[in-house]
């Protein structure tokens, strides 16, 4: 029943910006921490950022600090990732995540390609 649907990926030039969205359903969105992860070809999936349900505390990977911002809108059951100053090494499939009832749920992913 848990469903996560990412959108907003695409092709962008280095230095450009994208905003990713993740629409969630099937659980009480407002009480769960949400996260964004990414996976590049041949690499492990890695945490990009997460945001808690209660205090909206944000946690970022070092490689995106100062460039990316995670946010959420509980009225829309949506978590966002604003990505600025994009670099070619940011190229990856970006996944939305929630841990619900001891199970890790993922969306289908959205491709972000940073290239000239």
C-alpha positions in Angstrom: 0.0 0.0 0.0 2.9 2.3 0.6 3.7 4.2 -2.6 6.4 6.7 -3.4 6.5 8.5 -6.8 9.4 10.7 -7.7 9.4 13.3 -10.4 11.4 16.3 -11.6 14.5 14.7 -12.9 16.0 15.5 -16.2 19.0 16.8 -18.1 20.7 20.0 -16.8 23.9 21.8 -17.5 26.6 22.1 -14.8 25.8 24.9 -12.4 22.1 24.5 -13.1 19.2 23.6 -10.8 16.4 21.0 -10.5 13.7 20.4 -8.0 12.7 16.8 -7.3 9.4 15.9 -5.8 8.2 12.7 -4.1 4.5 12.1 -3.7 3.7 9.7 -0.9 0.6 7.6 -0.1 -0.4 4.6 1.9 0.9 5.8 5.3 0.6 8.7 7.7 3.2 10.9 6.0 3.4 13.5 8.7 4.9 11.2 11.3 7.7 9.6 9.3 11.2 10.7 8.5 11.6 11.0 4.7 14.9 10.7 2.8 16.4 11.2 -0.6 19.1 8.7 -1.8 21.0 8.4 -5.1 22.7 5.7 -7.0 25.1 6.2 -9.9 26.1 3.3 -12.2 28.4 0.8 -10.5 28.1 2.5 -7.2 26.2 1.8 -3.9 23.1 3.7 -3.1 23.9 6.6 -0.8 22.0 9.0 1.4 21.7 12.5 0.0 19.5 14.1 2.7 16.7 13.3 5.1 14.2 15.3 7.1 12.4 14.3 10.3 8.7 14.4 10.9 8.5 16.3 14.2 11.2 19.0 14.3 11.9 19.1 10.5 15.5 18.5 11.4 17.6 18.1 8.2 20.6 15.9 7.6 22.8 16.2 4.5 25.6 14.3 3.0 28.9 16.3 3.0 29.0 16.3 -0.8 25.7 18.3 -1.1 25.9 20.7 1.8 25.4 24.3 0.7 24.0 23.2 -2.6 20.9 21.0 -1.9 17.9 21.6 0.3 15.4 19.0 1.5 11.9 20.1 2.5 8.5 18.7 3.1 4.9 19.8 2.8 2.8 17.6 5.1 -0.4 19.0 3.7 0.5 17.6 0.3 2.2 14.4 1.5 5.3 15.5 -0.5 9.0 15.8 0.1 11.2 17.9 -2.1 14.9 18.1 -3.0 16.0 21.5 -4.4 19.3 21.0 -6.1 21.5 24.0 -7.0 25.0 24.3 -8.4 24.7 20.9 -9.9 27.9 19.0 -10.9 28.5 16.2 -13.3 29.2 13.9 -10.4 25.6 14.5 -9.2 24.5 12.4 -12.1 22.5 9.4 -10.7 19.1 8.0 -10.2 17.5 9.7 -7.2 15.2 7.7 -5.0 12.7 8.7 -2.3 12.6 6.6 0.9 10.6 5.9 4.0 11.1 3.3 6.7 7.6 2.0 7.5 6.8 -1.0 9.8 10.5 -2.1 9.7 10.5 -2.2 5.9 12.5 0.2 3.6 10.3 1.5 0.8 11.6 3.1 -2.3 10.1 4.9 -5.2 10.9 4.0 -8.8 13.6 6.7 -9.0 14.0 9.7 -11.3 17.1 10.2 -13.4 19.2 13.3 -13.0 21.9 13.9 -15.6 24.3 16.8 -15.3 26.1 17.3 -18.6 27.1 19.9 -21.1 
